[in-house]
């Protein structure tokens, strides 16, 4: 059975906010406000340690894609027949913002990693805005679980 970290649950901005919470929490404890300090340090722990993980057990044909949250695994274990490959694919995403008299749509490209199972099911693992970062993750996960890779960007 192998179990690896896939990606952080919180974005970089929130992780930086967590560092700020840590500094304010330590200051609060030093200045005598222990309750506020403990709450802020706990928030820092949650923000900085929560992440997505993937566990695959080839001997029992079971996998679990879950969120690791303060030592607890939040997710459901599932079975599979066979994992065919892991693949990288480019997708378009758009976000529409509405204001009182203005509507704006922002479009961008992301690079998504998926696991492909033999029963035609796919599991979305992560999205990256940068192709090189996605490609590095593709190779890393594939080597950890000994999977064939398909990069639809190079096909």
HELIX and SHEET records of a PDB file:
HELIX    1   1 UNK A   12  UNK A   30  1                                  19    
HELIX    2   2 UNK A   34  UNK A   49  1                                  16    
HELIX    3   3 UNK A  131  UNK A  145  1                                  15    
SHEET    1   A 4 UNK A   2  UNK A   8  0                                        
SHEET    2   A 4 UNK A  51  UNK A  57 -1                                        
SHEET    3   A 4 UNK A  62  UNK A  69 -1                                        
SHEET    4   A 4 UNK A  72  UNK A  74 -1                                        
SHEET    1   B 4 UNK A   2  UNK A   8  0                                        
SHEET    2   B 4 UNK A  51  UNK A  57 -1                                        
SHEET    3   B 4 UNK A  62  UNK A  69 -1                                        
SHEET    4   B 4 UNK A  77  UNK A  79 -1                                        
SHEET    1   C 4 UNK A 122  UNK A 128  0                                        
SHEET    2   C 4 UNK A 103  UNK A 117 -1                                        
SHEET    3   C 4 UNK A  83  UNK A  98 -1                                        
SHEET    4   C 4 UNK A 149  UNK A 151  1                                        
END                                                                             
